[in-house]
């Protein structure tokens, strides 16, 4: 599995691309906040994806608390 590098993730480019793909318009005064949230999400994803799992671990088909 490839590692996700949150530091190499280009959040401004991703936000611009996804806004276009999804047909969203982001008001200029909100763009910096959206990008900051995407950067924070990328850092969190990096933490989750960096956690090593044993080879025998499989995801549960249904989450049950």
N, C-alpha and C positions, 0 to 999 in steps of 0.2 A: 504494500500500500504506500502511496506517495504521501509525504509529509506536507501539511499545509503551512505555509510561511506567512504569518500575519504581518510581518514586517515588510515583506515584498508585495503584499496585497495593495493594489492601487484603488483605494476606496473612492476617490473622486471620479475616476474613470468608470468604475463599476456602477456607481449611482447614476451617472449620466447615461450609461448604456442601458441599464435596466429601466430607467424612466422612459427612455425612447421605446424599448421593447414592449413595455406595459402600457404605453400611451398615457403616461402621467406627466403632469406639469408640476414642477417644484418651484414655488415662489423664491425669488432671489434671496429674500431675507431668511428663508428656512434652509437653504442649500447647505450652509456650513454645519447646521445642527444635524441634518440628515447624514452628511458625510461623517461627522463625529460619532453618530450612533452606529453607522456601518463599520467604522474602525473598531469601536468597542465590541461589536458583535464578532468581528473577525478575530480579535484577541481571545474572546471567550471560546470561539470555535477551535482556535489553535490549542488551547488548554485541553479541551475535550478530546481532540484528535491526537494529541500527543500522549495520552494515557495508553499504555501498552496493555493489551488483553492477551490472555492465554489462547493458544490455537484452538482449544476445544470450546471456547465460550461462543455461544450463539445468541443472537437477540431473541427476546421473548416475543411470541406472535401477538400477545395481548398484554398490556401493562396492567398488573394487579397490585395495588399497594398492600 
